[in-house]
Amino acid sequence: MATILDMPAQVRTKSTDTLICHCHQVSASSILKAMDEGEAETTEDVTRLTAAGSGCGSCQCRVQRLLAGMPSECGPCALC
Protein backbone atom coordinates (compact mmCIF):
# COMPACT_ATOMS: atom_id res chain seq x y z
CA MET A 1 0.00 0.00 0.00
CA ALA A 2 1.44 3.35 -1.03
CA THR A 3 1.74 6.04 1.63
CA ILE A 4 2.44 9.74 1.57
CA LEU A 5 6.12 8.91 2.16
CA ASP A 6 6.26 7.18 -1.22
CA MET A 7 5.72 10.52 -2.99
CA PRO A 8 8.73 12.67 -3.89
CA ALA A 9 9.47 15.25 -1.16
CA GLN A 10 8.66 18.23 -3.41
CA VAL A 11 5.22 16.81 -4.23
CA ARG A 12 4.49 15.98 -0.59
CA THR A 13 5.43 19.48 0.52
CA LYS A 14 3.12 21.21 -1.94
CA SER A 15 0.15 18.93 -1.44
CA THR A 16 0.29 18.59 2.35
CA ASP A 17 1.08 22.05 3.66
CA THR A 18 -1.54 21.93 6.39
CA LEU A 19 -1.02 23.72 9.69
CA ILE A 20 -0.37 20.95 12.20
CA CYS A 21 0.72 22.79 15.34
CA HIS A 22 -1.29 25.94 15.98
CA CYS A 23 0.74 26.92 19.07
CA HIS A 24 4.00 27.19 17.13
CA GLN A 25 2.62 27.58 13.58
CA VAL A 26 4.31 24.39 12.31
CA SER A 27 3.05 23.09 8.98
CA ALA A 28 3.00 19.53 7.68
CA SER A 29 5.73 20.45 5.21
CA SER A 30 8.03 21.47 8.08
CA ILE A 31 7.45 18.15 9.82
CA LEU A 32 8.00 16.20 6.59
CA LYS A 33 11.22 18.15 6.06
CA ALA A 34 12.34 17.25 9.58
CA MET A 35 11.62 13.62 8.74
CA ASP A 36 13.51 13.80 5.42
CA GLU A 37 16.47 16.00 6.36
CA GLY A 38 16.56 15.91 10.16
CA GLU A 39 15.87 12.20 10.33
CA ALA A 40 12.99 12.66 12.80
CA GLU A 41 11.55 9.25 13.61
CA THR A 42 9.62 9.92 16.83
CA THR A 43 7.32 12.63 18.13
CA GLU A 44 10.15 13.69 20.43
CA ASP A 45 12.44 14.13 17.41
CA VAL A 46 9.79 16.22 15.64
CA THR A 47 9.31 18.36 18.75
CA ARG A 48 13.07 18.88 19.10
CA LEU A 49 13.47 19.88 15.45
CA THR A 50 10.27 21.89 14.87
CA ALA A 51 8.73 22.68 18.32
CA ALA A 52 5.48 21.00 17.15
CA GLY A 53 3.81 19.36 20.11
CA SER A 54 5.59 21.36 22.79
CA GLY A 55 2.66 23.70 23.43
CA CYS A 56 -0.81 22.45 24.31
CA GLY A 57 -0.16 18.98 22.84
CA SER A 58 -3.36 18.74 20.80
CA CYS A 59 -1.35 18.17 17.60
CA GLN A 60 0.39 15.03 18.86
CA CYS A 61 -1.99 12.69 17.02
CA ARG A 62 -1.47 14.58 13.74
CA VAL A 63 2.32 14.43 14.19
CA GLN A 64 2.10 10.69 14.87
CA ARG A 65 -0.04 10.20 11.76
CA LEU A 66 2.57 11.99 9.60
CA LEU A 67 5.32 9.87 11.14
CA ALA A 68 3.32 6.76 10.24
CA GLY A 69 3.06 7.91 6.62
CA MET A 70 -0.63 8.75 6.81
CA PRO A 71 -2.45 12.04 6.11
CA SER A 72 -2.49 14.34 9.13
CA GLU A 73 -6.28 14.41 9.43
CA CYS A 74 -8.05 11.25 10.54
CA GLY A 75 -11.28 11.71 8.64
CA PRO A 76 -14.13 14.03 7.73
CA CYS A 77 -14.75 15.09 11.32
CA ALA A 78 -11.03 15.41 12.22
CA LEU A 79 -11.75 15.20 15.94
CA CYS A 80 -8.89 12.88 16.81
PAZAMI-449004 format. One record per residue: residue number from 0; x, y, z negated of N, C-alpha, C in turn. Coordinates in nm, 2 decimals. Example, Ala and Ser with C-alpha at 12.3 -4.5 7.8 and 13.67 -1.06 7.14 Angstrom:
// residues 2
0:1.32:-0.57:-0.78:1.23:-0.45:-0.78:1.32:-0.33:-0.78
1:1.28:-0.22:-0.71:1.37:-0.11:-0.71:1.29:0.00:-0.79
This chain:
// residues 80
0:0.08:-0.12:0.00:0.00:0.00:0.00:0.09:0.12:0.00
1:0.07:0.21:0.09:0.14:0.33:0.10:0.10:0.43:-0.01
2:0.20:0.50:-0.06:0.17:0.60:-0.16:0.22:0.74:-0.11
3:0.20:0.84:-0.19:0.24:0.97:-0.16:0.40:0.98:-0.15
4:0.47:0.89:-0.22:0.61:0.89:-0.22:0.67:0.84:-0.09
5:0.58:0.77:-0.01:0.63:0.72:0.12:0.63:0.83:0.23
6:0.57:0.94:0.20:0.57:1.05:0.30:0.70:1.13:0.29
7:0.75:1.19:0.40:0.87:1.27:0.39:0.85:1.38:0.29
8:0.96:1.42:0.22:0.95:1.53:0.12:0.89:1.65:0.17
9:0.92:1.70:0.29:0.87:1.82:0.34:0.72:1.81:0.36
10:0.67:1.70:0.40:0.52:1.68:0.42:0.45:1.68:0.29
11:0.51:1.61:0.19:0.45:1.60:0.06:0.44:1.74:0.00
12:0.54:1.82:0.01:0.54:1.95:-0.05:0.43:2.03:0.00
13:0.41:2.04:0.13:0.31:2.12:0.19:0.17:2.07:0.16
14:0.15:1.94:0.16:0.01:1.89:0.14:-0.03:1.87:0.00
15:0.06:1.89:-0.10:0.03:1.86:-0.23:0.07:1.97:-0.33
16:0.06:2.09:-0.28:0.11:2.20:-0.37:-0.01:2.25:-0.46
17:-0.05:2.17:-0.54:-0.15:2.19:-0.64:-0.09:2.24:-0.77
18:-0.15:2.33:-0.84:-0.10:2.37:-0.97:-0.13:2.26:-1.07
19:-0.03:2.21:-1.13:-0.04:2.09:-1.22:-0.04:2.14:-1.36
20:0.06:2.23:-1.40:0.07:2.28:-1.53:0.03:2.43:-1.53
21:-0.08:2.46:-1.59:-0.13:2.59:-1.60:-0.05:2.68:-1.70
22:0.00:2.62:-1.81:0.07:2.69:-1.91:0.20:2.75:-1.85
23:0.27:2.68:-1.77:0.40:2.72:-1.71:0.40:2.74:-1.56
24:0.28:2.73:-1.50:0.26:2.76:-1.36:0.35:2.67:-1.27
25:0.35:2.54:-1.30:0.43:2.44:-1.23:0.34:2.37:-1.13
26:0.38:2.37:-1.01:0.31:2.31:-0.90:0.35:2.17:-0.88
27:0.27:2.09:-0.80:0.30:1.95:-0.77:0.43:1.95:-0.69
28:0.45:2.05:-0.60:0.57:2.04:-0.52:0.70:2.06:-0.61
29:0.69:2.13:-0.72:0.80:2.15:-0.81:0.83:2.01:-0.88
30:0.73:1.94:-0.92:0.74:1.81:-0.98:0.80:1.71:-0.88
31:0.75:1.71:-0.76:0.80:1.62:-0.66:0.95:1.65:-0.63
32:0.98:1.78:-0.63:1.12:1.82:-0.61:1.21:1.76:-0.72
33:1.16:1.78:-0.84:1.23:1.72:-0.96:1.25:1.57:-0.95
34:1.15:1.51:-0.89:1.16:1.36:-0.87:1.26:1.33:-0.76
35:1.26:1.41:-0.66:1.35:1.38:-0.54:1.49:1.42:-0.57
36:1.51:1.54:-0.62:1.65:1.60:-0.64:1.70:1.59:-0.78
37:1.61:1.60:-0.88:1.66:1.59:-1.02:1.65:1.45:-1.07
38:1.60:1.36:-0.99:1.59:1.22:-1.03:1.50:1.20:-1.16
39:1.39:1.28:-1.17:1.30:1.27:-1.28:1.22:1.14:-1.26
40:1.22:1.05:-1.37:1.15:0.93:-1.36:1.05:0.91:-1.47
41:1.05:1.00:-1.57:0.96:0.99:-1.68:0.90:1.13:-1.70
42:0.79:1.13:-1.78:0.73:1.26:-1.81:0.83:1.35:-1.89
43:0.91:1.29:-1.97:1.02:1.37:-2.04:1.12:1.43:-1.95
44:1.15:1.36:-1.84:1.24:1.41:-1.74:1.18:1.53:-1.67
45:1.05:1.52:-1.63:0.98:1.62:-1.56:0.97:1.74:-1.65
46:0.94:1.72:-1.78:0.93:1.84:-1.87:1.07:1.91:-1.89
47:1.17:1.83:-1.90:1.31:1.89:-1.91:1.34:1.97:-1.79
48:1.31:1.92:-1.67:1.35:1.99:-1.54:1.25:2.10:-1.50
49:1.12:2.09:-1.54:1.03:2.19:-1.49:0.95:2.26:-1.60
50:0.95:2.22:-1.72:0.87:2.27:-1.83:0.73:2.22:-1.83
51:0.68:2.15:-1.72:0.55:2.10:-1.72:0.52:2.00:-1.83
52:0.41:2.02:-1.90:0.38:1.94:-2.01:0.43:1.98:-2.15
53:0.51:2.09:-2.15:0.56:2.14:-2.28:0.47:2.24:-2.35
54:0.36:2.27:-2.28:0.27:2.37:-2.34:0.16:2.29:-2.41
55:0.03:2.31:-2.37:-0.08:2.24:-2.43:-0.09:2.09:-2.41
56:-0.02:2.04:-2.31:-0.02:1.90:-2.28:-0.13:1.84:-2.20
57:-0.22:1.93:-2.16:-0.34:1.87:-2.08:-0.30:1.83:-1.94
58:-0.18:1.86:-1.89:-0.14:1.82:-1.76:-0.06:1.68:-1.76
59:-0.04:1.63:-1.88:0.04:1.50:-1.89:-0.01:1.39:-1.80
60:-0.15:1.38:-1.79:-0.20:1.27:-1.70:-0.17:1.30:-1.56
61:-0.18:1.42:-1.51:-0.15:1.46:-1.37:0.00:1.44:-1.34
62:0.09:1.47:-1.44:0.23:1.44:-1.42:0.26:1.29:-1.41
63:0.19:1.21:-1.49:0.21:1.07:-1.49:0.16:1.01:-1.36
64:0.05:1.07:-1.30:0.00:1.02:-1.18:0.10:1.05:-1.06
65:0.16:1.17:-1.06:0.26:1.20:-0.96:0.38:1.11:-0.97
66:0.42:1.08:-1.09:0.53:0.99:-1.11:0.50:0.85:-1.06
67:0.37:0.81:-1.07:0.33:0.68:-1.02:0.31:0.67:-0.87
68:0.32:0.79:-0.81:0.31:0.79:-0.66:0.16:0.81:-0.62
69:0.08:0.85:-0.71:-0.06:0.88:-0.68:-0.09:1.03:-0.67
70:-0.21:1.06:-0.61:-0.24:1.20:-0.61:-0.26:1.25:-0.75
71:-0.24:1.38:-0.78:-0.25:1.43:-0.91:-0.39:1.43:-0.97
72:-0.49:1.44:-0.89:-0.63:1.44:-0.94:-0.68:1.30:-0.94
73:-0.76:1.26:-1.04:-0.81:1.13:-1.05:-0.93:1.10:-0.98
74:-1.01:1.20:-0.94:-1.13:1.17:-0.86:-1.21:1.30:-0.85
75:-1.33:1.28:-0.80:-1.41:1.40:-0.77:-1.44:1.49:-0.90
76:-1.45:1.43:-1.01:-1.48:1.51:-1.13:-1.35:1.57:-1.19
77:-1.23:1.50:-1.17:-1.10:1.54:-1.22:-1.10:1.58:-1.37
78:-1.17:1.50:-1.45:-1.17:1.52:-1.59:-1.08:1.43:-1.67
79:-0.98:1.38:-1.61:-0.89:1.29:-1.68:-0.80:1.37:-1.77
